[in-house]
Amino acid sequence: MRLEPFSEENAEILMAELDEIPFESFSVEEPFLKGYIPREEYSAQMVRIVLGGLQEDIFAVSDFSARLIPPANWNAQWESRFSPIVVDGKCTVKAPFHQGLKRTRFNITIEPRMAFGTGHHQTTYLMCRALMQNQDAVKGRTVLDMGCGTGVLAILAAKLGAAHVYAIDIDAVAARSAYDNACINRISRRIETYCGDASLLQMNKYDVILANINRNILLQDLPTYSRSLRKGGMLFLSGFFTEDRPALEDAAGAAGLHPVSEDAMDGWCRMDFMKE
């Protein structure tokens, strides 16, 4: 599928729109988004219906096509290319097959099952950095990881001393992956994982909310995040570009949140807010 205009954010939005179709995985190869789905599950009509509902003032898909490819263990191929990540020399995210690595202060082992949040993306890196810089706000508190992916942020929050962590993802595979990874890291007793969206949030329950999603979802759910934060609670947002900062700051302000700090990497941004 060719995206016009192409951006990683638009590709992520399109992946979310295609969520009802049972694609097993996606790859982004500018200007294309490629989806992989079993032959018997594929429906060109369903794809056309989804594409027909896109808001063309944001982006459009000019054309799409499908072809049959030979069977392969795509997870195994992808996992074999997964390399360890070290965040600011303090936190290592690795797979079980990475052996002999120098240990850092925080060490997270995940099964990289093609779910979001392996730590390689700049926004996950920025969020890990934010957690480590704000350990006092996390220790002993209730934390929510919204859009948890493989659970890297939820696991790091637990390792930083969070009393309890809730991890939610709209993708059932990601939610299960987060649970499995919590078990691998031996902190599953402090992490609960759920499949769903922001409608699962409970009001005034969380001291810290982490949301590394995309700009449009963040703008849509900011009022819910604010209502779900206790007074004085912290909200860490990422998944958007630096040029999106004004829109996020305005929406957060309207929801009763004021900016505390921000960070950026390669054009991607993170913003931290406090509930007044």
C-alpha positions as CSV (number, residue, x, y, z in Angstrom):
1,M,0.0,0.0,0.0
2,R,1.5,3.3,-1.1
3,L,0.9,6.2,1.4
4,E,0.7,9.8,0.2
5,P,2.2,11.6,1.9
6,F,4.4,9.0,3.5
7,S,5.5,9.2,7.2
8,E,6.0,6.7,9.9
9,E,3.2,8.2,11.8
10,N,0.8,7.8,8.9
11,A,2.0,4.2,8.5
12,E,1.2,3.6,12.2
13,I,-2.3,5.1,11.8
14,L,-3.0,2.9,8.8
15,M,-1.8,-0.2,10.8
16,A,-4.3,0.7,13.5
17,E,-7.1,1.2,11.0
18,L,-6.4,-2.3,9.6
19,D,-6.6,-3.9,13.0
20,E,-9.9,-5.6,12.2
21,I,-8.3,-7.5,9.4
22,P,-6.1,-10.4,10.7
23,F,-2.8,-9.3,9.4
24,E,0.0,-11.2,11.2
25,S,2.6,-8.5,10.8
26,F,3.6,-5.3,9.0
27,S,6.8,-3.8,7.6
28,V,7.3,-0.2,6.6
29,E,9.4,0.4,3.4
30,E,9.0,4.0,2.4
31,P,6.6,4.9,0.7
32,F,4.9,1.5,1.2
33,L,3.3,-0.2,4.1
34,K,3.4,-4.0,3.6
35,G,1.1,-6.4,5.5
36,Y,1.4,-10.1,5.8
37,I,-1.7,-12.3,6.2
38,P,-2.5,-16.0,5.6
39,R,-3.9,-16.5,2.1
40,E,-7.2,-17.9,3.4
41,E,-7.8,-14.8,5.6
42,Y,-7.1,-12.2,2.9
43,S,-10.1,-10.1,1.5
44,A,-9.4,-7.4,-1.0
45,Q,-12.9,-6.1,-0.4
46,M,-12.3,-5.7,3.4
47,V,-9.1,-3.8,2.6
48,R,-10.9,-1.5,0.2
49,I,-13.6,-0.8,2.9
50,V,-11.0,0.2,5.4
51,L,-9.1,2.4,2.9
52,G,-12.4,4.0,1.9
53,G,-12.9,5.2,5.4
54,L,-9.6,7.1,5.7
55,Q,-9.6,10.8,6.2
56,E,-7.9,11.9,3.0
57,D,-7.0,15.3,4.4
58,I,-4.4,13.5,6.6
59,F,-3.1,11.0,4.0
60,A,-4.3,8.7,1.3
61,V,-3.5,5.2,-0.1
62,S,-3.0,5.6,-3.8
63,D,-3.0,1.9,-4.6
64,F,-2.6,-1.5,-3.1
65,S,-1.9,-5.0,-4.5
66,A,-1.4,-8.5,-3.2
67,R,0.8,-11.3,-4.1
68,L,1.4,-14.8,-2.8
69,I,4.8,-15.4,-1.2
70,P,6.5,-18.7,-0.2
71,P,5.9,-19.9,3.3
72,A,8.5,-18.8,5.9
73,N,8.9,-18.4,9.6
74,W,8.8,-14.7,9.6
75,N,9.0,-14.4,13.4
76,A,12.2,-16.5,13.5
77,Q,13.8,-14.3,10.7
78,W,12.8,-11.1,12.4
79,E,13.9,-12.3,15.8
80,S,17.3,-13.3,14.5
81,R,18.0,-9.7,13.5
82,F,17.0,-8.3,16.9
83,S,19.9,-6.6,18.5
84,P,20.2,-5.5,22.2
85,I,19.6,-1.9,23.1
86,V,21.3,0.1,25.9
87,V,19.5,3.3,27.1
88,D,21.9,5.9,28.4
89,G,24.2,3.2,29.7
90,K,21.7,2.3,32.4
91,C,19.1,0.0,30.9
92,T,19.6,-2.9,28.6
93,V,16.8,-4.5,26.6
94,K,17.8,-7.9,25.1
95,A,16.4,-11.2,24.0
96,P,17.0,-14.5,25.7
97,F,19.5,-15.6,23.1
98,H,21.8,-12.6,23.8
99,Q,24.5,-14.0,26.0
100,G,27.6,-12.5,27.6
101,L,26.4,-8.9,27.6
102,K,27.7,-6.5,30.2
103,R,25.0,-5.9,32.8
104,T,23.6,-2.4,33.4
105,R,21.6,-1.1,36.3
106,F,18.4,-2.3,34.8
107,N,18.2,-5.4,32.5
108,I,15.1,-6.4,30.6
109,T,14.7,-9.6,28.7
110,I,11.9,-9.8,26.1
111,E,10.8,-12.3,23.5
112,P,10.7,-10.0,20.4
113,R,7.6,-11.4,18.8
114,M,7.1,-8.6,16.2
115,A,5.1,-6.5,18.7
116,F,5.6,-2.8,19.2
117,G,8.0,-1.6,21.9
118,T,11.2,-3.6,21.5
119,G,13.2,-0.5,22.5
120,H,14.6,0.1,19.0
121,H,12.3,3.0,18.2
122,Q,13.4,6.4,19.3
123,T,10.1,7.0,21.2
124,T,10.6,3.8,23.3
125,Y,14.1,4.9,24.1
126,L,12.9,8.4,25.1
127,M,10.2,6.9,27.4
128,C,12.8,4.6,29.1
129,R,14.9,7.6,29.7
130,A,12.0,9.5,31.2
131,L,11.2,6.7,33.6
132,M,14.8,6.5,34.8
133,Q,15.0,10.2,35.2
134,N,11.8,10.2,37.3
135,Q,12.3,7.2,39.5
136,D,11.1,9.0,42.6
137,A,7.7,9.6,40.8
138,V,7.5,5.9,40.0
139,K,8.7,4.1,43.1
140,G,5.9,2.9,45.3
141,R,3.3,4.2,42.9
142,T,0.6,2.8,40.6
143,V,1.6,3.0,37.0
144,L,-0.3,2.5,33.7
145,D,1.5,1.6,30.4
146,M,-1.1,2.4,27.7
147,G,-0.3,0.8,24.4
148,C,2.3,-1.5,26.1
149,G,3.5,-3.5,23.1
150,T,6.0,-6.1,24.4
151,G,5.8,-4.5,27.9
152,V,9.3,-2.9,28.0
153,L,8.0,0.3,29.8
154,A,5.8,-1.7,32.2
155,I,8.7,-4.0,33.1
156,L,11.1,-1.1,33.6
157,A,8.5,0.7,35.8
158,A,8.3,-2.4,38.0
159,K,12.1,-2.7,38.2
160,L,12.2,1.0,39.2
161,G,10.0,0.1,42.2
162,A,6.4,0.7,41.1
163,A,4.0,-0.8,43.5
164,H,1.7,-2.0,40.8
165,V,1.7,-1.7,37.0
166,Y,-1.2,-2.0,34.5
167,A,-0.3,-2.7,30.9
168,I,-2.9,-2.3,28.2
169,D,-2.7,-2.9,24.4
170,I,-5.4,-3.0,21.8
171,D,-3.5,-5.8,20.1
172,A,-4.2,-9.2,21.8
173,V,-0.8,-10.6,20.7
174,A,1.0,-7.6,22.2
175,A,-1.0,-7.9,25.5
176,R,-0.1,-11.6,25.7
177,S,3.5,-10.8,24.9
178,A,3.7,-8.2,27.6
179,Y,2.4,-10.8,30.1
180,D,4.9,-13.5,29.0
181,N,7.8,-10.9,29.2
182,A,6.7,-9.9,32.7
183,C,7.0,-13.6,33.7
184,I,10.4,-13.9,32.0
185,N,11.6,-10.9,34.1
186,R,10.1,-12.4,37.3
187,I,7.9,-9.4,38.1
188,S,4.6,-10.7,36.9
189,R,3.1,-10.4,40.4
190,R,3.2,-6.6,40.0
191,I,2.0,-6.3,36.4
192,E,-1.5,-6.9,35.1
193,T,-2.0,-7.0,31.4
194,Y,-5.2,-6.4,29.5
195,C,-6.3,-6.2,25.8
196,G,-8.4,-3.1,25.1
197,D,-8.3,0.6,24.6
198,A,-8.6,3.7,26.9
199,S,-12.2,2.7,27.8
200,L,-10.6,0.3,30.3
201,L,-9.0,3.1,32.3
202,Q,-10.4,3.6,35.8
203,M,-10.8,7.2,37.0
204,N,-8.4,8.7,39.5
205,K,-6.5,5.4,39.9
206,Y,-3.0,6.0,38.5
207,D,-0.1,8.0,39.8
208,V,1.8,7.7,36.5
209,I,0.5,7.1,32.9
210,L,2.8,6.2,30.1
211,A,1.4,6.5,26.5
212,N,3.7,5.9,23.6
213,I,1.2,5.7,20.8
214,N,0.5,8.1,17.9
215,R,-0.5,11.7,17.7
216,N,-4.2,11.2,16.8
217,I,-4.9,8.6,19.5
218,L,-3.1,10.7,22.1
219,L,-5.2,13.8,21.1
220,Q,-8.3,11.7,21.3
221,D,-7.6,10.0,24.7
222,L,-5.9,12.9,26.5
223,P,-9.1,13.8,28.5
224,T,-9.4,10.2,29.6
225,Y,-5.8,10.1,30.7
226,S,-6.3,13.3,32.7
227,R,-9.4,11.9,34.4
228,S,-7.6,8.7,35.2
229,L,-4.6,10.5,36.9
230,R,-4.6,11.3,40.6
231,K,-3.9,14.9,41.5
232,G,-0.2,15.6,41.1
233,G,0.2,12.5,38.9
234,M,2.5,12.4,35.9
235,L,1.7,11.7,32.3
236,F,4.5,10.8,29.8
237,L,3.6,11.0,26.2
238,S,5.5,10.0,23.0
239,G,4.9,8.6,19.6
240,F,4.7,11.9,17.8
241,F,7.0,14.3,15.9
242,T,8.5,17.5,17.3
243,E,6.2,19.6,15.1
244,D,3.2,18.1,16.8
245,R,4.2,19.6,20.2
246,P,1.9,22.6,20.1
247,A,-1.2,20.5,19.4
248,L,-0.4,18.1,22.2
249,E,0.4,20.9,24.7
250,D,-2.8,22.7,23.9
251,A,-4.9,19.5,24.3
252,A,-3.1,18.6,27.5
253,G,-3.7,22.1,28.9
254,A,-7.4,21.9,28.1
255,A,-7.5,18.6,30.0
256,G,-6.0,20.2,33.1
257,L,-2.4,19.1,32.6
258,H,0.6,21.4,32.6
259,P,4.0,20.7,30.9
260,V,7.0,19.8,33.1
261,S,9.7,18.8,30.6
262,E,10.3,17.3,27.2
263,D,13.0,15.5,25.1
264,A,13.6,14.7,21.5
265,M,15.5,12.3,19.3
266,D,15.8,12.2,15.5
267,G,12.7,14.4,15.1
268,W,10.6,12.3,17.5
269,C,9.4,14.0,20.7
270,R,8.4,13.1,24.3
271,M,6.5,15.5,26.6
272,D,5.9,15.1,30.3
273,F,2.9,16.6,32.1
274,M,1.5,16.9,35.6
275,K,-2.1,17.0,36.7
276,E,-2.9,20.1,38.5
